[in-house]
Amino acid sequence: MKNLSFVLALVLSITLMQSCQKEPLVEEKAPELPLQESFIMSFQGFEDTDTTKSFGNWFYAATNVVVWNTMLTINLSVPVASFYESFNHDPIYEGDQTWLWAYSFYADGAIHTAKLYGQVLNENEVGWSMYITKDNHFDDVLWYEGITAIDRTYANWTLRINGYNPTDFLGIEYTADNGNGAKAIRYTNIIPDNPGNGGFIEYREALDATTVEFNRGYDVYKAEVDNLLEIQWNNVNHEGRVKDPVKFQDDEWHCWNSHLLDTICE
């Protein structure tokens, strides 16, 4: 009888000890990948500009946007392809609140290998680092890195070019108002010792086109000549305007109508 009592007491004590222990830690959920719009600027409305025709004010505005679009398309093919491909893969937990997306992607006529690390820095932010390898060419080049808000209201990135000799190329700043849908993204030239260093193109989306006259906009700042070009338009009726003190030799808006023809600004 004493032996039975002893066994029961031992079982009870072990059960109590186990119940007092903390539950094993559950692996945290991986952070969401950044919004594509926080990294890749939209050129909607100007991406198919027909440079064989001239519509005056609209054509001048579109030409300046196309110049940036062409330059970015040439230099951002690798990071953009690596970013898009990340959405097709699941991450692996690495510990220390860090996840790894590892995969291959195609860019510039060759297969590349990507390693995208996302680390939860605090309750508000995630840090990102993208390392890219091209076999027999370069290994684990830190091509871009940044910090994004968990609530997706802002993001900041640093992009580089040239896997053989990585050089700072663009700084990206993104902001979004989740309440009214307004958002903006700016690409800034951060190439060291470059005449255009500090120059930028900024794209903005405002409220719905039915509530504001112009709900889209670009600012293009040419640092080498200290000139700011401003473009605003409505993405529904296509009316818009442009301001450029150097081009027009004034500080006035110059408008186009829904047919992209010059018109008097009201």
Contacts in CASP RR format, 6 or more apart in sequence:
PFRMAT RR
TARGET T0000
AUTHOR 0000-0000-0000
METHOD contacts of the structure
MODEL  1
MKNLSFVLALVLSITLMQSCQKEPLVEEKAPELPLQESFIMSFQGFEDTD
TTKSFGNWFYAATNVVVWNTMLTINLSVPVASFYESFNHDPIYEGDQTWL
WAYSFYADGAIHTAKLYGQVLNENEVGWSMYITKDNHFDDVLWYEGITAI
DRTYANWTLRINGYNPTDFLGIEYTADNGNGAKAIRYTNIIPDNPGNGGF
IEYREALDATTVEFNRGYDVYKAEVDNLLEIQWNNVNHEGRVKDPVKFQD
DEWHCWNSHLLDTICE
27 93 0 8 1.000
28 93 0 8 1.000
28 97 0 8 1.000
28 120 0 8 1.000
30 91 0 8 1.000
30 93 0 8 1.000
30 99 0 8 1.000
31 99 0 8 1.000
31 118 0 8 1.000
31 120 0 8 1.000
31 126 0 8 1.000
31 150 0 8 1.000
32 152 0 8 1.000
33 86 0 8 1.000
33 87 0 8 1.000
33 101 0 8 1.000
34 126 0 8 1.000
34 128 0 8 1.000
34 148 0 8 1.000
34 152 0 8 1.000
34 155 0 8 1.000
35 152 0 8 1.000
35 155 0 8 1.000
35 176 0 8 1.000
36 83 0 8 1.000
36 84 0 8 1.000
37 174 0 8 1.000
37 183 0 8 1.000
37 185 0 8 1.000
38 148 0 8 1.000
38 152 0 8 1.000
38 155 0 8 1.000
38 172 0 8 1.000
38 174 0 8 1.000
38 176 0 8 1.000
38 185 0 8 1.000
39 83 0 8 1.000
39 155 0 8 1.000
39 157 0 8 1.000
39 172 0 8 1.000
39 174 0 8 1.000
40 80 0 8 1.000
40 83 0 8 1.000
41 72 0 8 1.000
41 185 0 8 1.000
41 187 0 8 1.000
41 201 0 8 1.000
41 203 0 8 1.000
42 185 0 8 1.000
42 203 0 8 1.000
42 205 0 8 1.000
43 65 0 8 1.000
43 69 0 8 1.000
43 203 0 8 1.000
44 235 0 8 1.000
45 235 0 8 1.000
46 61 0 8 1.000
46 62 0 8 1.000
46 65 0 8 1.000
46 66 0 8 1.000
46 69 0 8 1.000
47 66 0 8 1.000
47 69 0 8 1.000
49 59 0 8 1.000
49 62 0 8 1.000
49 63 0 8 1.000
49 65 0 8 1.000
49 66 0 8 1.000
51 59 0 8 1.000
51 63 0 8 1.000
51 66 0 8 1.000
53 59 0 8 1.000
55 256 0 8 1.000
55 260 0 8 1.000
55 261 0 8 1.000
55 262 0 8 1.000
56 256 0 8 1.000
56 262 0 8 1.000
57 241 0 8 1.000
57 242 0 8 1.000
57 254 0 8 1.000
57 255 0 8 1.000
57 256 0 8 1.000
57 262 0 8 1.000
58 240 0 8 1.000
58 242 0 8 1.000
58 256 0 8 1.000
58 260 0 8 1.000
58 261 0 8 1.000
58 262 0 8 1.000
59 260 0 8 1.000
60 242 0 8 1.000
60 244 0 8 1.000
60 247 0 8 1.000
61 218 0 8 1.000
61 229 0 8 1.000
61 231 0 8 1.000
61 233 0 8 1.000
61 242 0 8 1.000
64 218 0 8 1.000
64 220 0 8 1.000
64 229 0 8 1.000
64 231 0 8 1.000
65 201 0 8 1.000
65 218 0 8 1.000
65 220 0 8 1.000
65 231 0 8 1.000
68 187 0 8 1.000
68 201 0 8 1.000
68 220 0 8 1.000
72 187 0 8 1.000
75 161 0 8 1.000
75 169 0 8 1.000
76 159 0 8 1.000
76 170 0 8 1.000
77 107 0 8 1.000
77 108 0 8 1.000
78 107 0 8 1.000
78 108 0 8 1.000
78 112 0 8 1.000
78 132 0 8 1.000
78 143 0 8 1.000
79 130 0 8 1.000
79 132 0 8 1.000
79 143 0 8 1.000
79 144 0 8 1.000
79 159 0 8 1.000
81 105 0 8 1.000
81 106 0 8 1.000
81 107 0 8 1.000
81 112 0 8 1.000
82 105 0 8 1.000
82 107 0 8 1.000
82 112 0 8 1.000
82 114 0 8 1.000
82 116 0 8 1.000
82 130 0 8 1.000
82 132 0 8 1.000
82 143 0 8 1.000
83 130 0 8 1.000
84 105 0 8 1.000
85 103 0 8 1.000
85 105 0 8 1.000
85 114 0 8 1.000
86 101 0 8 1.000
86 103 0 8 1.000
86 114 0 8 1.000
86 116 0 8 1.000
88 103 0 8 1.000
89 101 0 8 1.000
89 102 0 8 1.000
89 103 0 8 1.000
90 101 0 8 1.000
91 99 0 8 1.000
91 100 0 8 1.000
91 101 0 8 1.000
91 118 0 8 1.000
92 99 0 8 1.000
92 100 0 8 1.000
92 102 0 8 1.000
93 99 0 8 1.000
94 100 0 8 1.000
94 117 0 8 1.000
96 119 0 8 1.000
97 119 0 8 1.000
97 120 0 8 1.000
97 121 0 8 1.000
98 117 0 8 1.000
98 118 0 8 1.000
98 119 0 8 1.000
98 120 0 8 1.000
99 117 0 8 1.000
99 118 0 8 1.000
99 119 0 8 1.000
100 115 0 8 1.000
100 116 0 8 1.000
100 117 0 8 1.000
100 118 0 8 1.000
101 114 0 8 1.000
101 115 0 8 1.000
101 116 0 8 1.000
101 117 0 8 1.000
101 118 0 8 1.000
102 113 0 8 1.000
102 114 0 8 1.000
102 115 0 8 1.000
102 116 0 8 1.000
103 113 0 8 1.000
103 114 0 8 1.000
104 111 0 8 1.000
104 112 0 8 1.000
104 113 0 8 1.000
104 114 0 8 1.000
105 111 0 8 1.000
105 112 0 8 1.000
105 114 0 8 1.000
106 112 0 8 1.000
110 134 0 8 1.000
111 134 0 8 1.000
111 135 0 8 1.000
112 132 0 8 1.000
112 133 0 8 1.000
112 134 0 8 1.000
113 132 0 8 1.000
113 133 0 8 1.000
113 134 0 8 1.000
113 135 0 8 1.000
114 130 0 8 1.000
114 131 0 8 1.000
114 132 0 8 1.000
114 133 0 8 1.000
115 130 0 8 1.000
115 131 0 8 1.000
115 132 0 8 1.000
115 133 0 8 1.000
115 140 0 8 1.000
116 128 0 8 1.000
116 129 0 8 1.000
116 130 0 8 1.000
116 131 0 8 1.000
117 128 0 8 1.000
117 129 0 8 1.000
117 130 0 8 1.000
117 131 0 8 1.000
118 126 0 8 1.000
118 127 0 8 1.000
118 128 0 8 1.000
118 129 0 8 1.000
119 126 0 8 1.000
119 127 0 8 1.000
119 128 0 8 1.000
120 126 0 8 1.000
120 127 0 8 1.000
120 150 0 8 1.000
121 127 0 8 1.000
121 147 0 8 1.000
123 150 0 8 1.000
124 149 0 8 1.000
124 150 0 8 1.000
124 151 0 8 1.000
125 147 0 8 1.000
125 148 0 8 1.000
125 149 0 8 1.000
125 150 0 8 1.000
126 147 0 8 1.000
126 148 0 8 1.000
126 150 0 8 1.000
127 145 0 8 1.000
127 146 0 8 1.000
127 147 0 8 1.000
127 148 0 8 1.000
128 144 0 8 1.000
128 145 0 8 1.000
128 146 0 8 1.000
128 147 0 8 1.000
128 148 0 8 1.000
128 157 0 8 1.000
129 142 0 8 1.000
129 144 0 8 1.000
129 145 0 8 1.000
129 146 0 8 1.000
130 142 0 8 1.000
130 143 0 8 1.000
130 144 0 8 1.000
130 145 0 8 1.000
131 140 0 8 1.000
131 141 0 8 1.000
131 142 0 8 1.000
131 143 0 8 1.000
132 138 0 8 1.000
132 140 0 8 1.000
132 141 0 8 1.000
132 143 0 8 1.000
132 163 0 8 1.000
133 139 0 8 1.000
133 140 0 8 1.000
133 141 0 8 1.000
134 163 0 8 1.000
137 163 0 8 1.000
137 164 0 8 1.000
138 163 0 8 1.000
138 164 0 8 1.000
141 160 0 8 1.000
141 163 0 8 1.000
141 166 0 8 1.000
142 160 0 8 1.000
142 166 0 8 1.000
143 159 0 8 1.000
143 160 0 8 1.000
143 163 0 8 1.000
143 166 0 8 1.000
144 157 0 8 1.000
144 158 0 8 1.000
144 159 0 8 1.000
144 160 0 8 1.000
145 157 0 8 1.000
145 158 0 8 1.000
146 155 0 8 1.000
146 156 0 8 1.000
146 157 0 8 1.000
146 158 0 8 1.000
147 155 0 8 1.000
147 156 0 8 1.000
148 154 0 8 1.000
148 155 0 8 1.000
148 156 0 8 1.000
149 155 0 8 1.000
151 178 0 8 1.000
152 176 0 8 1.000
152 178 0 8 1.000
153 175 0 8 1.000
153 176 0 8 1.000
153 177 0 8 1.000
153 178 0 8 1.000
154 173 0 8 1.000
154 174 0 8 1.000
154 175 0 8 1.000
154 176 0 8 1.000
155 172 0 8 1.000
155 173 0 8 1.000
155 174 0 8 1.000
156 171 0 8 1.000
156 172 0 8 1.000
156 173 0 8 1.000
156 174 0 8 1.000
157 170 0 8 1.000
157 171 0 8 1.000
157 172 0 8 1.000
157 174 0 8 1.000
158 168 0 8 1.000
158 170 0 8 1.000
158 171 0 8 1.000
158 172 0 8 1.000
158 190 0 8 1.000
159 168 0 8 1.000
159 169 0 8 1.000
159 170 0 8 1.000
159 171 0 8 1.000
159 172 0 8 1.000
160 166 0 8 1.000
160 167 0 8 1.000
160 168 0 8 1.000
160 169 0 8 1.000
161 167 0 8 1.000
161 169 0 8 1.000
167 191 0 8 1.000
167 192 0 8 1.000
168 190 0 8 1.000
168 191 0 8 1.000
168 192 0 8 1.000
169 189 0 8 1.000
169 190 0 8 1.000
169 191 0 8 1.000
170 187 0 8 1.000
170 188 0 8 1.000
170 189 0 8 1.000
170 190 0 8 1.000
171 187 0 8 1.000
171 188 0 8 1.000
171 190 0 8 1.000
172 185 0 8 1.000
172 186 0 8 1.000
172 187 0 8 1.000
172 188 0 8 1.000
173 185 0 8 1.000
173 186 0 8 1.000
173 188 0 8 1.000
174 183 0 8 1.000
174 184 0 8 1.000
174 185 0 8 1.000
174 186 0 8 1.000
175 183 0 8 1.000
175 184 0 8 1.000
175 185 0 8 1.000
176 182 0 8 1.000
176 183 0 8 1.000
176 184 0 8 1.000
177 183 0 8 1.000
180 207 0 8 1.000
181 205 0 8 1.000
181 207 0 8 1.000
182 204 0 8 1.000
182 205 0 8 1.000
182 206 0 8 1.000
182 207 0 8 1.000
183 204 0 8 1.000
183 205 0 8 1.000
184 202 0 8 1.000
184 203 0 8 1.000
184 204 0 8 1.000
184 205 0 8 1.000
185 202 0 8 1.000
185 203 0 8 1.000
186 200 0 8 1.000
186 201 0 8 1.000
186 202 0 8 1.000
186 203 0 8 1.000
187 200 0 8 1.000
187 201 0 8 1.000
187 202 0 8 1.000
188 198 0 8 1.000
188 199 0 8 1.000
188 200 0 8 1.000
189 196 0 8 1.000
189 197 0 8 1.000
189 198 0 8 1.000
189 199 0 8 1.000
189 200 0 8 1.000
189 223 0 8 1.000
190 197 0 8 1.000
190 198 0 8 1.000
191 197 0 8 1.000
195 223 0 8 1.000
195 224 0 8 1.000
196 222 0 8 1.000
196 223 0 8 1.000
196 224 0 8 1.000
197 223 0 8 1.000
198 221 0 8 1.000
198 223 0 8 1.000
199 221 0 8 1.000
199 222 0 8 1.000
199 223 0 8 1.000
200 219 0 8 1.000
200 220 0 8 1.000
200 221 0 8 1.000
201 218 0 8 1.000
201 219 0 8 1.000
201 220 0 8 1.000
201 221 0 8 1.000
202 218 0 8 1.000
202 219 0 8 1.000
202 220 0 8 1.000
203 216 0 8 1.000
203 217 0 8 1.000
203 218 0 8 1.000
204 216 0 8 1.000
204 217 0 8 1.000
204 218 0 8 1.000
204 219 0 8 1.000
205 215 0 8 1.000
205 216 0 8 1.000
205 217 0 8 1.000
206 212 0 8 1.000
206 214 0 8 1.000
206 215 0 8 1.000
206 216 0 8 1.000
206 217 0 8 1.000
207 215 0 8 1.000
208 215 0 8 1.000
209 215 0 8 1.000
209 234 0 8 1.000
209 235 0 8 1.000
209 236 0 8 1.000
209 237 0 8 1.000
210 236 0 8 1.000
213 234 0 8 1.000
214 232 0 8 1.000
214 233 0 8 1.000
214 234 0 8 1.000
214 239 0 8 1.000
214 240 0 8 1.000
214 241 0 8 1.000
215 234 0 8 1.000
215 235 0 8 1.000
215 236 0 8 1.000
216 232 0 8 1.000
216 233 0 8 1.000
216 234 0 8 1.000
216 235 0 8 1.000
217 230 0 8 1.000
217 231 0 8 1.000
217 232 0 8 1.000
217 233 0 8 1.000
218 229 0 8 1.000
218 230 0 8 1.000
218 231 0 8 1.000
219 228 0 8 1.000
219 229 0 8 1.000
219 230 0 8 1.000
219 231 0 8 1.000
220 228 0 8 1.000
220 229 0 8 1.000
220 231 0 8 1.000
221 227 0 8 1.000
221 228 0 8 1.000
221 229 0 8 1.000
222 228 0 8 1.000
222 229 0 8 1.000
225 246 0 8 1.000
227 244 0 8 1.000
227 245 0 8 1.000
227 246 0 8 1.000
228 244 0 8 1.000
228 245 0 8 1.000
229 242 0 8 1.000
229 243 0 8 1.000
229 244 0 8 1.000
229 247 0 8 1.000
230 242 0 8 1.000
230 243 0 8 1.000
230 244 0 8 1.000
231 240 0 8 1.000
231 241 0 8 1.000
231 242 0 8 1.000
232 240 0 8 1.000
232 241 0 8 1.000
232 242 0 8 1.000
233 239 0 8 1.000
233 240 0 8 1.000
233 241 0 8 1.000
234 240 0 8 1.000
237 258 0 8 1.000
238 258 0 8 1.000
238 259 0 8 1.000
238 260 0 8 1.000
239 255 0 8 1.000
239 256 0 8 1.000
239 257 0 8 1.000
239 258 0 8 1.000
240 255 0 8 1.000
240 256 0 8 1.000
241 253 0 8 1.000
241 254 0 8 1.000
241 255 0 8 1.000
241 256 0 8 1.000
241 265 0 8 1.000
242 253 0 8 1.000
242 254 0 8 1.000
243 251 0 8 1.000
243 252 0 8 1.000
243 253 0 8 1.000
243 254 0 8 1.000
245 251 0 8 1.000
248 254 0 8 1.000
252 265 0 8 1.000
253 265 0 8 1.000
254 262 0 8 1.000
254 265 0 8 1.000
255 262 0 8 1.000
255 263 0 8 1.000
255 264 0 8 1.000
255 265 0 8 1.000
255 266 0 8 1.000
256 262 0 8 1.000
256 263 0 8 1.000
257 263 0 8 1.000
END
